[in-house]
Amino acid sequence: LIVDADEAWSIETCDRVWVAKQIKEGYYSMSNVYSIEDDYNLQSNNLERFAQDQNLW
């Protein structure tokens, strides 16, 4: 979780890939499992290739 006075982001990583979701208002619940799934605003450049190589896509 990265937060400053103007915005907040939840970031999830796996190996060398990541996704980030902007938290626009209210609160955001986090746990010890991946929760962003396909609702993200930013991604690492290699996300799709990594998923294809792992037969996840």
Buried (B, 14 or more C-beta within 10 A) or exposed (E): EEEEEEEBBBEBEEEEBBBBBEBEEEEBEEEEEEEBEEEBEEEBEEBEEBEEEEEEE
